[in-house]
Amino acid sequence: MASTPNIEINGLKFTYPGIDGHPPPGSTPLIQGFSATLFPGDRCLLVGANGAGKTTILKILGGKHMVEPHMVRVLGRSAFHDTGLTSSGDLSYLGGEWKRDVAFAGFEVSIQMNISAEKMIFGVEGVDPDRRTELIKVLDIDLSWRMHKVSDGQRRRVQICMGLLKPFKVLLLDEITVDLDVLARADLLSFLKKECEERHATIIYATHIFDGLEIWPTHIVYVARGRLQLCMPMDKVKELSKMSLMRTVESWLRKEQDEERIKRKERKAKGLPEFEKQIDGSRVIGDPAHVGARVINNGWAAGRLHSTVAGEENFTLSSNRVLR
């Protein structure tokens, strides 16, 4: 194994910034005390409950959020500050659905232009023809597909194909196989495994679907509430657990869920609010769906016709409201 790591995470700490670009005063970091090292050829599963911070961690590694340069090093360079990592294709991020915002019409609108899959895939320049042909075969893409008529799974295949056309050294995948059928997912995972074994790439794959993953990863990272709980070679996990991968992860999440319920009961017994969080330096109490809200742009987002903050009372407070 190479002695130089492809990914180094050293005491990662991150808080989403406020309007001024700085973390709100008194806010608790979303990600804290996170450290891990991955080498060429490593295939890492990133697991955790919804809201644990998996997507945020992947976006930080992908250079989409700024942190101190020493906290995250990809191929020996700062993930955020060295834009050459992504522009060269050495660092690739695939996550979320293929969507766009349309001002005053909608947001998170699926890509559904009247264009063929062939034109989109062959429109990417500087691609090895053999690699392109292999990916089209692996993902079973029909080049005559029209993007405004395909299913979510077919659209996802085209997205993945375009994201993998150029060889990468580090690949970050965030629930990218959720729309794929069993065959497409199995063939894609085989292709990615070959990329790591033959080209010594490093892959981090965040997923909640564990079918067929028993022998795929070399490492597993478990995160809970933004904190690293476990970072271990897969062989070691199997030795300690003696259960299937899905049952092992389920046991971790059950334990985490039980601990969270105990904490809530203790708070309730002490007369404290069940949910509490710091938002922009203020102590917010109540429904967890509302606790996570933070006022941005006076409560309104560009191109949207509804408030970013829940509640009728917020509508009347906004200077951008539509008079009724």
Backbone bond lengths (Angstrom), bond angles and torsions (degrees), N, CA, C in turn:
res aa  C-N    CA-C-N  psi(-1)  N-CA   C-N-CA  omega(-1)  CA-C   N-CA-C  phi
1 M - - - 1.465 - - 1.531 109.86 -
2 A 1.345 116.06 141.80 1.457 120.38 -179.85 1.525 110.19 -63.46
3 S 1.324 115.11 147.63 1.458 119.71 -177.45 1.525 112.40 -84.70
4 T 1.331 117.03 -17.08 1.459 121.20 -178.74 1.524 110.10 -95.96
5 P 1.335 118.51 120.35 1.478 120.31 -178.08 1.521 111.98 -72.56
6 N 1.315 115.84 149.55 1.469 121.26 174.10 1.521 111.25 -83.83
7 I 1.336 116.82 -30.73 1.468 121.60 -179.72 1.522 109.13 -132.63
8 E 1.338 116.39 128.57 1.461 122.40 175.28 1.526 108.79 -129.10
9 I 1.321 116.28 120.62 1.464 122.20 176.41 1.523 107.13 -116.13
10 N 1.321 116.27 118.97 1.462 121.25 -173.73 1.526 111.33 -122.49
11 G 1.338 116.52 100.83 1.457 120.75 177.56 1.514 113.57 56.62
12 L 1.320 116.45 43.90 1.465 121.24 -177.68 1.525 111.48 -58.99
13 K 1.327 115.35 131.61 1.461 122.70 176.99 1.524 107.37 -137.35
14 F 1.338 116.24 130.05 1.465 118.83 -176.02 1.517 111.11 -149.03
15 T 1.332 115.28 137.22 1.461 123.23 174.00 1.519 107.86 -132.75
16 Y 1.316 117.55 132.90 1.457 119.31 177.61 1.526 109.74 -62.30
17 P 1.336 117.43 133.67 1.470 120.30 -176.39 1.517 113.11 -75.30
18 G 1.329 114.86 160.03 1.451 121.08 174.24 1.522 110.26 -87.24
19 I 1.326 117.44 -164.16 1.456 122.13 -177.50 1.523 111.49 -62.98
20 D 1.340 117.01 -31.84 1.461 120.44 -178.15 1.522 113.07 -83.97
21 G 1.326 117.04 3.11 1.453 120.23 178.30 1.507 114.27 88.09
22 H 1.328 117.84 -2.29 1.461 122.19 179.54 1.525 109.77 -113.84
23 P 1.336 117.15 152.77 1.468 119.75 177.28 1.520 110.92 -58.25
24 P 1.328 119.11 138.56 1.465 121.67 178.21 1.526 110.50 -57.66
25 P 1.328 118.21 139.95 1.469 121.50 -179.80 1.527 111.67 -56.35
26 G 1.316 116.22 132.70 1.453 120.98 177.93 1.510 115.35 78.32
27 S 1.326 117.52 3.96 1.463 119.85 -178.09 1.528 111.07 -75.28
28 T 1.313 115.95 148.30 1.457 121.97 177.94 1.523 109.42 -89.02
29 P 1.326 118.90 130.65 1.468 120.72 -179.92 1.525 112.17 -57.07
30 L 1.318 116.16 137.70 1.455 120.76 177.64 1.529 110.23 -72.94
31 I 1.334 116.32 -40.81 1.455 122.95 176.42 1.522 107.60 -115.99
32 Q 1.326 116.85 133.52 1.462 118.85 -176.63 1.532 110.86 -152.60
33 G 1.337 115.43 138.50 1.458 120.97 175.12 1.510 114.29 60.41
34 F 1.337 116.54 40.41 1.464 121.45 -175.73 1.522 109.43 -104.20
35 S 1.330 117.54 121.16 1.467 122.01 179.23 1.521 109.68 -138.10
36 A 1.328 116.84 137.25 1.468 121.83 178.19 1.525 108.55 -163.43
37 T 1.318 116.18 154.69 1.462 122.30 179.03 1.517 109.10 -135.78
38 L 1.332 116.54 130.94 1.460 121.74 179.24 1.527 109.37 -129.12
39 F 1.317 115.68 140.78 1.455 122.06 -175.35 1.529 111.13 -108.03
40 P 1.332 117.30 167.64 1.473 120.19 176.38 1.526 111.07 -55.15
41 G 1.326 115.85 134.75 1.455 121.71 -178.81 1.512 114.59 93.41
42 D 1.342 117.84 -12.20 1.465 120.94 -178.79 1.525 110.93 -74.12
43 R 1.328 115.21 139.39 1.462 122.41 174.49 1.519 106.52 -121.20
44 C 1.318 116.62 110.97 1.459 121.38 -170.52 1.525 111.09 -112.38
45 L 1.333 116.56 129.97 1.460 121.92 171.77 1.521 108.67 -91.03
46 L 1.321 117.16 129.71 1.461 122.66 175.73 1.521 107.24 -106.45
47 V 1.332 116.68 112.98 1.463 120.23 -174.80 1.522 110.74 -122.91
48 G 1.333 115.14 157.20 1.451 121.63 -179.83 1.514 109.77 164.44
49 A 1.313 116.16 166.23 1.468 120.77 -179.95 1.524 110.57 -70.66
50 N 1.327 115.72 166.46 1.464 120.27 173.62 1.521 109.31 -58.20
51 G 1.318 116.69 132.84 1.455 120.74 178.99 1.515 114.30 84.02
52 A 1.334 117.01 7.05 1.465 120.20 -178.22 1.524 112.48 -73.54
53 G 1.338 117.10 -21.10 1.458 120.71 179.82 1.516 113.86 113.51
54 K 1.336 117.78 11.89 1.467 121.22 -176.76 1.527 112.02 -62.44
55 T 1.321 116.71 -49.07 1.457 120.26 -178.71 1.523 111.11 -63.79
56 T 1.321 117.05 -40.85 1.460 120.50 178.79 1.523 110.78 -61.45
57 I 1.330 116.88 -42.63 1.462 121.07 178.68 1.527 110.51 -61.79
58 L 1.323 117.12 -44.27 1.458 120.29 179.85 1.529 111.54 -64.80
59 K 1.327 116.47 -38.50 1.466 119.32 179.13 1.526 111.41 -68.33
60 I 1.324 116.91 -34.98 1.471 120.00 175.29 1.525 109.84 -64.21
61 L 1.336 116.05 -45.15 1.466 120.19 178.15 1.526 110.99 -63.74
62 G 1.332 116.49 -31.35 1.458 121.04 179.93 1.511 113.69 -82.30
63 G 1.341 117.21 2.46 1.455 120.77 177.52 1.511 114.42 79.37
64 K 1.334 117.47 18.43 1.465 120.53 -177.98 1.525 112.72 -91.29
65 H 1.326 117.70 -15.16 1.463 122.50 175.08 1.527 108.30 -128.37
66 M 1.315 116.59 141.37 1.458 120.21 -176.61 1.528 111.27 -87.49
67 V 1.317 115.91 131.95 1.457 123.55 171.06 1.525 107.32 -135.31
68 E 1.311 116.58 173.24 1.463 119.90 177.63 1.529 109.75 -58.74
69 P 1.341 117.78 137.27 1.476 120.78 -175.30 1.521 114.30 -54.18
70 H 1.331 117.85 -33.63 1.468 119.54 -177.28 1.527 112.77 -75.44
71 M 1.342 117.43 -16.08 1.467 119.87 -176.54 1.516 112.90 -73.60
72 V 1.318 117.09 -36.18 1.462 121.35 -178.47 1.526 109.14 -133.33
73 R 1.324 115.51 118.82 1.465 121.90 177.50 1.528 108.31 -122.75
74 V 1.315 115.64 123.23 1.455 121.82 177.17 1.518 107.70 -116.88
75 L 1.316 116.17 120.53 1.467 122.08 -175.55 1.524 110.47 56.04
76 G 1.333 115.48 33.97 1.453 121.41 177.86 1.507 114.68 79.30
77 R 1.341 118.53 8.12 1.470 122.06 -176.95 1.527 110.17 -126.98
78 S 1.327 116.49 160.58 1.456 121.16 179.47 1.520 110.00 -71.19
79 A 1.333 116.25 124.61 1.460 120.66 -175.80 1.524 112.07 -60.24
80 F 1.334 118.14 -38.52 1.462 121.46 -176.67 1.529 111.64 -86.17
81 H 1.309 117.69 -45.14 1.459 121.51 -170.33 1.528 113.68 -79.23
82 D 1.327 118.20 -27.15 1.456 121.24 -179.56 1.523 109.45 -96.98
83 T 1.325 116.15 90.97 1.466 120.86 -175.99 1.524 112.42 -68.35
84 G 1.333 116.99 -15.49 1.457 120.01 178.86 1.513 112.92 -65.62
85 L 1.329 116.87 -20.64 1.462 120.60 178.59 1.525 111.59 -60.73
86 T 1.327 115.83 -46.57 1.461 119.89 -178.15 1.528 112.03 -84.31
87 S 1.332 117.36 -37.94 1.467 119.55 -178.09 1.531 111.34 -65.99
88 S 1.317 116.97 -28.44 1.465 120.73 178.64 1.521 111.96 -80.67
89 G 1.344 116.82 -18.87 1.448 121.00 -177.11 1.517 113.23 90.09
90 D 1.346 117.16 -3.86 1.469 119.69 178.61 1.529 111.21 -62.04
91 L 1.328 115.99 -35.78 1.468 122.24 176.87 1.521 108.26 -111.61
92 S 1.322 116.89 119.72 1.461 121.56 -177.10 1.520 110.14 -125.11
93 Y 1.333 115.81 137.20 1.464 122.04 179.72 1.520 108.97 -123.89
94 L 1.332 116.09 126.38 1.457 121.50 175.28 1.518 108.17 -126.02
95 G 1.315 116.25 116.15 1.457 118.71 -178.24 1.507 111.79 -162.32
96 G 1.321 115.45 157.06 1.457 119.71 178.30 1.510 111.63 71.31
97 E 1.303 115.43 169.50 1.449 120.31 179.54 1.521 110.18 -82.70
98 W 1.306 115.49 156.63 1.461 122.51 -177.96 1.517 108.27 -78.80
99 K 1.318 116.13 89.29 1.456 119.97 -173.84 1.514 111.23 -135.62
100 R 1.333 115.54 168.94 1.456 121.98 -179.83 1.520 108.95 -145.13
101 D 1.324 116.38 164.75 1.459 122.26 176.32 1.523 109.55 -102.70
102 V 1.318 115.71 138.79 1.462 121.36 176.26 1.524 107.46 -119.31
103 A 1.322 116.66 113.04 1.461 120.99 -173.97 1.524 111.97 -54.70
104 F 1.344 114.97 128.24 1.460 124.20 175.79 1.537 113.08 59.23
105 A 1.332 115.70 17.56 1.459 119.97 174.99 1.515 110.24 -125.95
106 G 1.309 116.77 -34.10 1.455 120.27 179.51 1.511 111.13 164.82
107 F 1.312 116.41 165.41 1.448 121.29 175.93 1.521 108.79 -132.66
108 E 1.319 117.06 161.12 1.465 121.78 -173.81 1.526 109.99 57.93
109 V 1.347 116.00 43.99 1.462 121.76 178.41 1.521 108.77 -88.83
110 S 1.320 117.91 127.91 1.458 121.77 -178.07 1.529 111.00 -61.00
111 I 1.347 115.01 144.01 1.459 120.08 174.48 1.523 107.93 -65.64
112 Q 1.308 117.27 113.53 1.463 120.86 -176.19 1.521 111.27 -144.56
113 M 1.341 115.20 45.52 1.457 120.05 176.64 1.528 109.76 -72.73
114 N 1.319 116.18 154.95 1.459 121.38 177.47 1.525 108.65 -81.72
115 I 1.335 114.16 76.42 1.460 120.96 -178.27 1.523 107.81 -142.89
116 S 1.312 117.31 148.12 1.457 120.83 -176.32 1.528 111.21 -82.10
117 A 1.334 115.28 154.94 1.463 120.20 175.35 1.521 110.03 -62.38
118 E 1.315 117.01 -34.90 1.468 120.77 -179.88 1.530 111.23 -61.72
119 K 1.319 116.34 -44.71 1.459 119.23 -177.83 1.527 111.09 -65.92
120 M 1.317 117.11 -36.32 1.456 120.51 179.81 1.524 111.07 -70.34
121 I 1.324 116.68 -46.95 1.462 120.82 -176.51 1.525 111.47 -69.47
122 F 1.332 117.30 -44.44 1.464 120.75 -179.04 1.526 111.95 -78.60
123 G 1.339 116.05 -6.77 1.468 119.44 177.73 1.515 113.19 -80.42
124 V 1.330 117.49 -10.51 1.463 121.83 177.69 1.525 107.93 -81.80
125 E 1.331 116.58 120.84 1.456 121.31 -175.42 1.528 111.59 -87.71
126 G 1.323 115.31 160.67 1.456 121.57 176.01 1.506 114.08 69.53
127 V 1.333 116.93 34.39 1.462 121.71 -176.55 1.527 109.88 -108.73
128 D 1.322 116.00 140.57 1.461 121.71 174.54 1.526 108.33 -68.56
129 P 1.357 117.75 119.59 1.475 120.19 -177.85 1.525 113.07 -57.53
130 D 1.337 117.09 -36.70 1.462 119.84 -179.48 1.525 111.34 -66.92
131 R 1.343 115.93 -39.16 1.467 119.87 178.47 1.526 110.40 -66.44
132 R 1.330 116.29 -41.16 1.468 120.32 178.45 1.532 110.72 -62.00
133 T 1.326 116.53 -44.99 1.461 120.87 179.44 1.521 111.14 -61.72
134 E 1.338 116.66 -41.44 1.464 120.88 179.70 1.522 111.21 -63.67
135 L 1.333 117.61 -43.15 1.462 120.77 -179.11 1.524 111.42 -66.71
136 I 1.316 117.38 -39.35 1.466 120.96 177.30 1.521 110.06 -60.67
137 K 1.342 115.91 -38.60 1.462 120.82 178.85 1.524 111.37 -72.45
138 V 1.329 116.93 -44.76 1.463 121.49 -179.06 1.524 110.92 -59.60
139 L 1.336 116.88 -42.93 1.460 121.82 -176.75 1.530 112.52 -90.85
140 D 1.348 115.63 0.68 1.468 121.14 176.22 1.528 111.17 52.05
141 I 1.324 115.88 53.52 1.466 122.03 -178.06 1.520 110.43 -92.15
142 D 1.306 115.76 131.21 1.465 122.36 172.83 1.528 106.56 -90.59
143 L 1.322 117.12 115.20 1.466 121.13 -174.88 1.527 112.80 -65.08
144 S 1.315 117.68 -14.24 1.470 120.28 179.45 1.525 112.56 -86.61
145 W 1.334 117.19 -5.22 1.467 119.74 178.02 1.525 110.31 -52.97
146 R 1.338 116.12 137.63 1.469 121.61 172.88 1.520 106.98 -102.64
147 M 1.326 117.26 130.28 1.458 121.38 -170.22 1.522 113.54 -66.52
148 H 1.329 118.48 -18.05 1.463 120.11 178.80 1.528 111.79 -91.28
149 K 1.346 117.02 0.63 1.462 120.44 -178.81 1.522 112.98 -120.84
150 V 1.331 118.04 -10.62 1.460 120.37 -174.50 1.528 112.09 -78.51
151 S 1.332 115.15 164.94 1.462 120.99 175.73 1.523 109.75 -80.85
152 D 1.334 116.76 171.83 1.461 120.80 177.84 1.525 111.02 -60.49
153 G 1.331 117.14 -40.33 1.455 120.49 -179.94 1.515 112.38 -66.52
154 Q 1.325 117.58 -40.64 1.466 120.86 178.38 1.527 110.98 -67.04
155 R 1.330 115.82 -39.60 1.467 119.58 177.58 1.528 110.40 -63.45
156 R 1.334 115.86 -39.02 1.462 120.63 179.18 1.530 111.03 -64.13
157 R 1.324 117.56 -37.81 1.462 120.79 179.02 1.527 111.18 -61.10
158 V 1.325 115.92 -42.05 1.464 119.69 179.00 1.532 110.03 -66.03
159 Q 1.326 116.56 -40.75 1.460 121.13 178.30 1.532 110.36 -59.90
160 I 1.327 117.45 -47.81 1.459 121.57 -179.03 1.524 110.73 -63.55
161 C 1.325 116.15 -43.02 1.459 120.73 179.73 1.529 111.05 -57.97
162 M 1.321 116.41 -47.65 1.464 120.28 -178.92 1.530 111.32 -65.98
163 G 1.342 116.24 -32.91 1.460 119.76 -179.81 1.510 113.71 -73.54
164 L 1.342 116.32 -20.76 1.464 120.54 -176.78 1.526 113.46 -108.52
165 L 1.324 117.15 3.41 1.468 120.38 -176.73 1.526 112.28 -59.14
166 K 1.324 116.70 -39.12 1.456 119.78 179.78 1.526 109.76 -97.96
167 P 1.318 118.12 135.59 1.472 121.21 -178.31 1.530 111.15 -58.04
168 F 1.308 116.19 141.12 1.463 122.35 -178.96 1.521 108.87 -120.31
169 K 1.323 114.76 161.00 1.463 120.86 172.97 1.526 110.73 -106.17
170 V 1.337 115.71 -30.20 1.462 121.99 175.54 1.521 107.74 -133.80
171 L 1.328 116.54 127.65 1.458 121.78 -179.56 1.525 109.57 -124.31
172 L 1.331 115.96 130.69 1.461 122.83 179.10 1.527 108.33 -114.25
173 L 1.314 116.93 121.73 1.462 122.21 -177.51 1.519 109.78 -118.85
174 D 1.327 116.51 124.52 1.463 121.12 -179.40 1.523 109.41 -117.57
175 E 1.333 116.38 97.92 1.466 122.52 178.21 1.526 111.85 51.28
176 I 1.315 116.44 38.16 1.457 120.16 -172.63 1.528 112.91 -75.88
177 T 1.334 118.33 -17.56 1.470 120.64 -176.41 1.528 113.05 -99.78
178 V 1.325 116.81 8.51 1.461 120.04 -172.96 1.525 112.82 -61.45
179 D 1.345 118.82 -29.03 1.463 121.80 -177.82 1.521 113.01 -96.33
180 L 1.334 117.66 -3.14 1.457 120.22 -175.28 1.528 111.59 -85.29
181 D 1.335 115.65 149.76 1.462 119.06 175.08 1.529 109.02 -79.55
182 V 1.323 116.35 176.77 1.466 121.48 -173.29 1.523 112.09 -60.24
183 L 1.333 117.40 -44.21 1.461 120.42 -177.22 1.519 111.91 -67.58
184 A 1.343 116.63 -45.36 1.458 120.01 -179.01 1.523 110.75 -62.94
185 R 1.332 116.06 -39.42 1.465 120.04 -179.81 1.521 110.97 -66.90
186 A 1.330 117.36 -44.18 1.466 121.61 -179.71 1.527 111.08 -63.04
187 D 1.332 117.05 -42.81 1.464 120.57 -179.66 1.524 111.14 -67.52
188 L 1.332 116.77 -37.64 1.467 119.95 178.58 1.518 110.93 -65.88
189 L 1.336 117.34 -43.85 1.459 120.61 -179.66 1.526 111.13 -63.81
190 S 1.325 117.30 -35.51 1.464 121.09 176.72 1.523 110.66 -65.55
191 F 1.326 116.09 -40.90 1.464 120.53 177.76 1.527 110.76 -63.15
192 L 1.328 116.83 -43.76 1.466 120.86 -178.87 1.530 111.34 -66.89
193 K 1.319 116.24 -36.51 1.466 119.92 177.58 1.522 110.17 -63.52
194 K 1.328 115.93 -40.93 1.462 120.44 178.42 1.532 111.22 -64.79
195 E 1.341 117.12 -36.76 1.460 120.91 178.32 1.529 110.77 -60.28
196 C 1.331 115.88 -39.19 1.469 120.34 -179.64 1.526 111.53 -73.27
197 E 1.319 116.58 -40.14 1.460 120.35 -176.64 1.524 112.51 -74.89
198 E 1.342 116.99 -37.28 1.463 120.04 -175.64 1.525 113.11 -93.99
199 R 1.324 117.57 -36.69 1.469 119.74 -177.88 1.526 112.59 -107.45
200 H 1.334 116.99 0.70 1.470 123.04 177.07 1.530 112.35 59.12
201 A 1.320 115.68 38.51 1.463 120.57 174.61 1.525 109.10 -78.83
202 T 1.334 116.26 164.61 1.468 122.77 176.90 1.524 108.40 -119.28
203 I 1.332 116.73 132.51 1.469 121.07 -177.52 1.520 109.91 -126.97
204 I 1.325 116.05 134.26 1.460 122.41 169.35 1.528 107.00 -115.29
205 Y 1.309 116.14 124.38 1.466 122.34 -172.48 1.525 109.17 -125.20
206 A 1.322 116.82 111.10 1.465 122.22 176.76 1.522 108.38 -93.18
207 T 1.331 116.24 125.11 1.459 119.48 -177.11 1.521 110.78 -156.56
208 H 1.350 114.86 160.23 1.463 122.12 172.52 1.529 109.97 -114.49
209 I 1.333 116.54 3.37 1.464 121.62 -178.78 1.526 108.09 -107.75
210 F 1.331 116.89 114.34 1.461 120.47 -172.68 1.527 114.29 -108.95
211 D 1.328 117.35 3.19 1.460 120.13 177.14 1.528 109.90 -61.62
212 G 1.336 116.70 128.47 1.450 121.29 176.79 1.511 114.86 77.58
213 L 1.326 117.48 10.44 1.463 120.54 -177.19 1.528 113.64 -103.45
214 E 1.307 117.73 4.34 1.460 120.95 -175.52 1.524 112.44 -55.70
215 I 1.330 116.65 -42.18 1.465 119.94 -176.00 1.525 112.53 -109.40
216 W 1.329 117.84 4.91 1.465 119.32 -176.96 1.528 113.35 -78.17
217 P 1.332 120.66 -50.01 1.472 120.02 -174.11 1.531 113.02 -80.25
218 T 1.320 114.99 152.04 1.466 120.82 170.71 1.526 110.19 -97.62
219 H 1.355 116.77 -23.93 1.467 122.07 -178.98 1.529 109.78 -138.99
220 I 1.316 115.47 158.74 1.461 120.74 175.10 1.527 108.85 -135.68
221 V 1.330 115.39 135.59 1.463 122.35 177.30 1.518 107.72 -121.20
222 Y 1.318 115.62 125.94 1.469 121.39 179.61 1.526 108.47 -113.71
223 V 1.340 115.41 125.44 1.458 120.81 -178.86 1.519 109.21 -122.57
224 A 1.336 116.36 139.78 1.463 122.62 178.06 1.520 108.76 -136.97
225 R 1.332 116.52 128.65 1.461 122.37 179.57 1.527 112.10 51.17
226 G 1.354 115.65 39.58 1.455 120.59 175.72 1.509 115.49 77.32
227 R 1.318 116.94 7.35 1.464 120.57 -178.87 1.521 110.31 -121.19
228 L 1.314 115.11 140.08 1.454 120.73 179.22 1.520 110.44 -68.83
229 Q 1.324 116.17 125.49 1.454 121.41 178.29 1.525 111.76 -102.49
230 L 1.335 115.15 -31.52 1.459 119.44 -176.31 1.512 109.89 -159.99
231 C 1.324 117.40 136.51 1.464 124.17 173.00 1.518 105.77 -140.51
232 M 1.339 116.59 108.08 1.460 119.06 -168.04 1.530 110.95 -152.33
233 P 1.333 117.12 147.15 1.472 119.53 172.82 1.521 110.34 -59.44
234 M 1.319 116.49 145.07 1.464 121.10 -175.82 1.527 111.50 -62.23
235 D 1.311 117.72 -35.44 1.462 120.43 179.00 1.525 111.23 -60.33
236 K 1.319 116.54 -39.76 1.457 121.40 179.37 1.526 111.05 -67.15
237 V 1.344 116.37 -39.17 1.465 121.08 178.12 1.526 110.28 -61.06
238 K 1.330 116.24 -42.55 1.467 120.65 -179.74 1.522 111.12 -64.62
239 E 1.326 116.77 -37.61 1.459 120.66 178.88 1.524 111.41 -64.25
240 L 1.327 115.71 -40.59 1.465 120.25 -176.10 1.524 112.41 -79.00
241 S 1.327 117.41 -33.75 1.456 120.52 -171.64 1.527 113.95 -89.38
242 K 1.323 116.63 -45.28 1.474 121.79 -176.90 1.528 112.27 66.09
243 M 1.350 117.00 13.96 1.462 121.12 178.70 1.518 108.87 -121.31
244 S 1.337 116.45 171.13 1.462 120.46 175.49 1.523 109.30 -66.67
245 L 1.318 115.69 163.15 1.459 120.14 -179.08 1.525 111.08 -59.11
246 M 1.332 116.67 -45.74 1.463 119.78 -178.69 1.527 111.27 -61.94
247 R 1.346 117.28 -43.95 1.462 120.46 -179.76 1.522 111.30 -67.15
248 T 1.327 116.00 -34.20 1.470 119.71 178.34 1.522 110.83 -64.51
249 V 1.331 116.21 -49.17 1.462 120.27 179.71 1.526 110.16 -64.92
250 E 1.335 116.51 -38.97 1.461 120.10 178.24 1.529 110.94 -60.06
251 S 1.317 117.47 -40.44 1.470 120.61 179.97 1.527 110.85 -64.65
252 W 1.334 117.16 -37.66 1.465 120.29 177.52 1.525 110.73 -64.39
253 L 1.334 115.33 -45.45 1.461 119.83 -177.32 1.532 111.41 -69.59
254 R 1.340 117.60 -35.74 1.471 120.59 176.87 1.520 110.15 -62.03
255 K 1.327 116.03 -45.05 1.455 120.88 179.86 1.526 110.49 -62.16
256 E 1.333 115.97 -43.46 1.467 120.51 178.47 1.527 111.03 -62.36
257 Q 1.337 116.52 -42.16 1.460 121.63 179.64 1.525 111.28 -64.02
258 D 1.329 116.54 -42.80 1.464 120.62 179.27 1.530 111.18 -63.65
259 E 1.335 116.86 -41.63 1.462 120.71 178.80 1.523 111.32 -63.30
260 E 1.331 115.92 -37.64 1.462 120.53 179.81 1.529 110.51 -67.60
261 R 1.316 116.50 -38.56 1.474 120.33 179.27 1.526 110.34 -66.37
262 I 1.325 116.93 -39.90 1.469 120.77 178.25 1.524 110.68 -62.45
263 K 1.325 116.85 -42.15 1.464 120.95 178.99 1.524 111.06 -62.01
264 R 1.334 116.48 -41.30 1.468 119.93 -179.83 1.525 111.10 -66.01
265 K 1.349 116.39 -39.75 1.465 119.95 178.38 1.525 110.94 -64.70
266 E 1.330 116.64 -39.85 1.464 120.63 179.30 1.527 110.66 -64.25
267 R 1.322 116.85 -40.91 1.463 120.36 178.32 1.528 110.48 -64.55
268 K 1.342 115.08 -41.29 1.457 119.33 -179.40 1.521 110.69 -66.27
269 A 1.353 117.30 -38.99 1.463 121.49 179.57 1.523 111.87 -64.83
270 K 1.332 116.14 -30.08 1.465 121.28 179.55 1.528 112.27 -86.43
271 G 1.339 115.91 0.59 1.462 119.76 -179.36 1.513 113.40 79.64
272 L 1.334 116.31 14.33 1.464 120.71 179.22 1.521 109.27 -90.99
273 P 1.338 116.88 156.41 1.470 119.26 178.72 1.523 110.39 -63.81
274 E 1.337 115.55 145.42 1.466 120.03 -178.32 1.512 111.23 -66.14
275 F 1.348 116.34 -35.14 1.454 121.24 179.81 1.520 109.03 -125.50
276 E 1.311 115.00 135.58 1.466 119.74 -179.68 1.517 109.06 -150.64
277 K 1.331 117.06 139.35 1.452 120.31 -178.17 1.523 110.00 -154.75
278 Q 1.336 116.01 152.92 1.457 121.33 176.27 1.525 108.94 -91.99
279 I 1.312 117.13 121.87 1.458 122.11 178.47 1.523 108.49 -124.48
280 D 1.339 116.58 116.12 1.464 121.61 -179.31 1.526 111.53 51.24
281 G 1.314 115.72 38.74 1.463 119.99 176.08 1.510 113.99 83.46
282 S 1.323 117.00 -1.33 1.458 120.22 -179.35 1.515 110.17 -106.80
283 R 1.320 116.59 147.77 1.462 121.83 178.69 1.516 108.56 -85.85
284 V 1.351 115.68 114.70 1.458 121.36 -176.71 1.515 108.93 -109.78
285 I 1.337 116.54 133.12 1.454 122.29 -176.59 1.521 108.72 -127.97
286 G 1.348 116.20 141.40 1.464 118.61 173.62 1.497 113.30 138.81
287 D 1.329 114.65 -152.22 1.449 123.31 -177.88 1.522 110.09 -55.48
288 P 1.362 118.60 127.63 1.455 120.47 -179.15 1.526 113.72 -60.06
289 A 1.350 116.54 -25.60 1.460 119.05 178.28 1.523 110.49 -67.47
290 H 1.351 116.28 -29.34 1.456 120.09 -179.98 1.518 111.14 -93.50
291 V 1.333 116.58 -26.63 1.463 119.58 -179.14 1.511 110.82 -61.24
292 G 1.336 117.08 -34.04 1.461 120.15 -176.86 1.515 113.05 -76.67
293 A 1.331 118.81 -4.52 1.456 121.26 -176.80 1.520 111.30 -79.24
294 R 1.320 115.83 145.64 1.455 120.02 176.85 1.530 107.64 -140.59
295 V 1.313 117.36 130.21 1.451 121.15 -175.99 1.524 109.98 -70.11
296 I 1.325 116.38 125.00 1.453 122.47 176.87 1.526 107.87 -128.87
297 N 1.337 117.38 137.21 1.464 121.23 179.07 1.524 111.86 55.51
298 N 1.331 116.24 45.32 1.454 121.81 178.54 1.524 111.78 62.29
299 G 1.343 115.68 25.28 1.454 118.80 176.34 1.503 114.99 93.10
300 W 1.357 116.75 3.00 1.461 119.26 -178.27 1.523 109.48 -129.71
301 A 1.328 117.81 144.43 1.459 121.99 179.62 1.522 109.23 -108.34
302 A 1.317 116.24 145.87 1.463 121.50 -178.22 1.522 110.84 -58.77
303 G 1.322 115.95 133.50 1.450 120.66 175.54 1.506 114.85 79.16
304 R 1.323 117.89 8.99 1.462 119.82 179.97 1.519 110.11 -120.88
305 L 1.313 115.05 150.51 1.454 119.36 -176.82 1.522 112.70 -104.15
306 H 1.337 116.65 13.46 1.453 118.31 175.43 1.517 109.75 -137.66
307 S 1.325 115.23 160.01 1.448 121.15 -174.09 1.517 112.24 -70.06
308 T 1.341 116.04 150.71 1.458 121.11 174.35 1.514 110.81 -82.33
309 V 1.319 118.25 -3.56 1.453 122.48 179.27 1.523 108.59 -118.20
310 A 1.328 116.84 131.70 1.461 120.62 -177.05 1.516 110.59 -71.92
311 G 1.328 115.95 148.72 1.460 119.55 173.07 1.515 113.44 114.21
312 E 1.304 115.88 135.23 1.459 122.02 179.25 1.517 111.71 -61.66
313 E 1.357 116.97 -32.47 1.460 119.65 -177.12 1.525 111.53 -64.39
314 N 1.331 117.81 -28.80 1.453 120.93 179.68 1.518 111.40 -71.84
315 F 1.330 116.19 -29.22 1.464 120.58 -179.99 1.526 110.36 -63.05
316 T 1.308 116.74 -45.34 1.470 120.13 -176.01 1.508 112.11 -72.70
317 L 1.360 117.99 -18.88 1.444 120.75 -178.75 1.530 113.34 -85.88
318 S 1.314 117.89 -15.55 1.449 120.86 -174.81 1.524 111.18 -81.30
319 S 1.351 115.40 133.86 1.465 119.57 177.52 1.513 111.40 -73.54
320 N 1.370 116.91 -13.23 1.454 121.15 -179.47 1.530 112.19 -95.79
321 R 1.316 117.44 8.06 1.455 120.52 -176.27 1.523 111.68 -65.08
322 V 1.318 115.11 153.96 1.462 121.08 174.36 1.510 107.72 -86.27
323 L 1.317 117.30 123.94 1.455 120.92 -177.69 1.519 110.47 -68.26
324 R 1.349 115.47 138.76 1.464 119.70 -178.39 1.518 109.47 -117.71
